[in-house]
Amino acid sequence: MKEQLQKMLEKKASEFVGEKKAKDEKVIRKREVMSKRNADIVKTLAVGKISKAEMKDGYHQLYYHVHLKYLIKQEDFLYVEEELERRKASFGKKGLHEDVELPVDFTIKTTEDVTVEEDQNPVMERYTYDRLKVVQYAERWWDEYNPAYQKFDVDCTNYVSQCLHAGGAPMRGYPNRSKGWWYRNKNWSFSWAVANALKTYLQHSTAGLQAREVQDPQELQLGDVICYDFQGDGRFDHNTVVTGKDAYGMPLVNAHTYNSRMRYWAYEDSSAYTSNIQYKMFHIVDDSS
């Protein structure tokens, strides 16, 4: 089973490169995005790692992660994009029966109100935002989870908050979960861990961690934040942190939930993407801004 799985991964990886006819929807989406960006995938590496095996309905089922690396060429600029894909393969008496990517759910399962209230008399704290440290942290933990923090099934905002704090962004609002932005003693504000709440906080914060909304992605700098409303229903589902720029100055981002690094900011190659997608882009401001 493992040998068959590895051969399938190698075949899939080869389909991202060149103009071979492809049936895989992900490969097709990825190629389309690259074409729009005047970019090419010149090499792809796929390595699988089994996380769980079980018998179900007469089939051997393997749950596994695929670490995908893409070497991308855009003009004279080369860079590597990476992602961790979660998949399930089913094997029967005749060999591989089915292999599918597991869907990613960006929705926080909570019945609590995740609105964020502003402090009436916030404590003003001066700080300098170290964008290099943000990127260093984002790169260190993009495919792992810092044991100093709680891990969430939907971990994107928790990860972005950790990156912001690594850059020196000050916490405030403890112990009220509806106020400020903070993490302490395995407890946290809504804005620390919930995508829509962090978006709301960045829109309205007047002390501590603050941001300025921009309309052009090229205005974003390393360490800035992009928020995503995939369905366009006004409730934001996902957050990423800017960790690089492509040949045309467009942001490349790192993220959790669907763990990825140096991914093109617009997420058009994501299975969560819809034509109704809305973005909010925030430039983090500090005393040096």
N, C-alpha and C positions, 0 to 999 in steps of 0.2 A: 504493500500500500504506500509506504513512504517513497519508494522509488518511482511509482507511478505519479504520485503527487509532485515530486520534484521535477519530473519531465514535463508535467503540465505547466508548472510555474515557469520553467525555462522557455517553453513555447509562448506563454502569455507575455513574458518580458520582451521577447523578440518582436512581438506585434506592435509595441510602442514605437519602434524604430523604423524609419523608412516609410514607404507607401504601400506596404503589403495590405491586401484586403483583410479587414478585421470584422468579426461579428460581435465581439465583446463590447457592450455599451460603454463601459468605462474607457476602454482604449479609444473608441470613436470620439467620446467627449474630450478626452485629453488631447487628441490630435487636433480637433477643431479649435480648442483654446490656443494651442501652440501656433496654429496657422494665423489666427487673429493677431497674435503678438509678434509675428515675424520671427518665430523661434522654432527650433528643432530639437527633438530628443535624439541625441547621437549615441547614447548607450543606456541600457537599463539593467539593473541587477535585482533579482527577487530571491529572498531567502526566507523559507518557511520554518516555523517553530510550533510544534504541537503543544497545546495547552490542556486538552482534555480528550479522552476517548471513551466511548460508550456503545453499547448495543441497543438499538431501538428499532422496532418494527421489522426485525430481521436483517437490519443493515448495521455494519460497522460505521460509526460516525466519528469523525475526527474534527475537533474544533482547533483552529490554528491561526497564528498571526503570520502575515507576510510583510517583511521589511522591504519596501520598494525604494530603490535609489534611481533617480533619473539624472543623467548628465545632460544639461541643457545648453545649447549654443544659441545666442541671440546677438546678431552682428558679430563683433569680435569678443564678446563677453561670454565666459563660461561659468556656470555655477551648478551646484548639486541640490536638487530638491529631494526630500525624503518623506515617507509616510508609513504608518503601520496600519495595515488593512486586516480586518477580522473576517475569517471565512469558515465555512463548514463543508466538509466533504463526506459523502456517503458511499460506502463500498458494499456491493453485493457479491453473489457467486460469480458473476461475469466481470468483476472488476469495478471501476469507478462508475457509479450510478449518477451522481449529481455533485456539483461543486458550486457553491453560491457565496457571494459576499453577504455578511450579516448586516442588516440595516442599522444605521446609527440614529438613535433617538436623542435629540438635543433638548427635549422638554424636561424641565425640572418637575418632579412629582411632589407637589406640595399643595396643601389647601390653605396655607397661610397667606396673608396679605404681604406682598413683597414690594409695596411702595416704600419710598425713602423720604423721611422727613428731614428738613433742615433744622439745625440748632438755632435757637433764637439769639443766643450770644456765643457764637463759636470762638474757641481759643485760636488766635492767629499764631501760626507756627512757621517760621522762616526755614526754608530748606532749598538745597540745590539738587536737581534731578540728574543723576548720573546715568546717561543713556547707554554708555558702554557696559556698565554693570547689569543693566536690564537685559541687554543682548546676551551677555555672558551667562546669566542665570537661565534665560529662555533656551539657550543652546544646551546647557548642562542637563536640563530636566525635561526636554521636549518628549523624550521616549521613556522617561521614568517618572517616579513620584517621590518627592521629597518627604521623608518620614517625619519631618518636623511639623507637617501639616496633615489635616484630615484629607483623605482621598474620597472623591465623589464619583458616582457613576457618570454623571454629567459634570465633568471637571474643568471645562474650558475657562469659566470665569474665575474659579479658584486659582488656576494656573496663571492667568493674566494678572490677578491681584498679587500673587507671589512675586511675579516679575516686577510690577510697579513698586512694591515694597522694597525689593532688592535694589532698586534704583534710588531709594531714599525717600519715597513718598510717605509722609507721616500718617499714622492712623488717628482717628478720633471718633467719639460717639459711644464708646463702651460704657455701660453694658447694654444699652438699648439697641436691639437688633434692627430697629427701623430707622436708626439715625446714624449718620456718618458712614465711615468705612473702616473696619477693624477686624482683627483676628486675635483672640487671646484664650489660652487655656482650653483648647479644643472647642471653643465657641466662636461665633463669627456674626457679623452683620449680614443682612440680606444682600447688600451691595457687594460684599466680598465674594459671594458664591453664586449669585443668581444673575443671569445675563441681562435681563430687562432692568433689574434694580441697579446694576453697575452703570448701565446706559443712563438711567435717570439721575444717578448721583453725579456722573460726569457732566451732565447737562446743567445741573443746578448748584453744585458745590461752590461756596464762596470763601472757604477756608480750608487749610490743609491741602490735600490732594485736589487740584483744580485742573480744568481743561477748557480749551476753546474749540468749538466745533468748526470744521472746515468742510468745504464742498468738493475740493479738488484733491484726489488721492496723492498727487505729486507734492502737495504741501506738507504731507506727513513726514515726520522724521523717525529715526530709530527710537524705539521705546514708546511710540504713540499707539493708540488703540482704535480698532475698527469693530463696530457692532453690526450684527446681521439679523434682519427680520426676514427669514426665508419665505414665509407665506404672504408677507406684505399686509398682515392683519393688525399692525401696530404694537405687537408684543415681540420683543427681540429675543432671539433664541441662542445666540452664539457670539463669542468675543474672541478676537485674536490680537496679538502684539506684533508690531512691525520690527523685523530683525534684519532687513536688507532692502536693496533696491535693484531693479533689473536694469538693462542697458538703456532704457528710456526714462529712468527715474521713477518707475511705478513700484509701489510697495510689495515686498515679499514678507510673509507672515509665518509665525509659529503658533501652534494651537494644541490643545488637548481635546478630549472626548473622541474625536477622530484625530489621533496624534499625528502631527505633521510639522515639517520645518521648511522654511524658504519656499512656501507655497504662494502662488500668485493670489493677490488679495481678493479678487472678485469672486472666487469660489464657483465659477461657471462649470468646472469639471466635477463638482460635488453632486452626489445623488440627492442631496437636500436642496439643491438649487431649483428655484422656480422663476418663471418670467415676472412674478410679482415681487421679487426680492427688493428689500430696501436696506440702505446702509446708513450708518451714522459714523462719522470719522472725527476723532478727537485728538488734538495736539495737547499734550500735557505741558502745563505752564508752571514755572517756578520763579524764584527770586532773580534768576539770571535772564528770564525771558523779556 
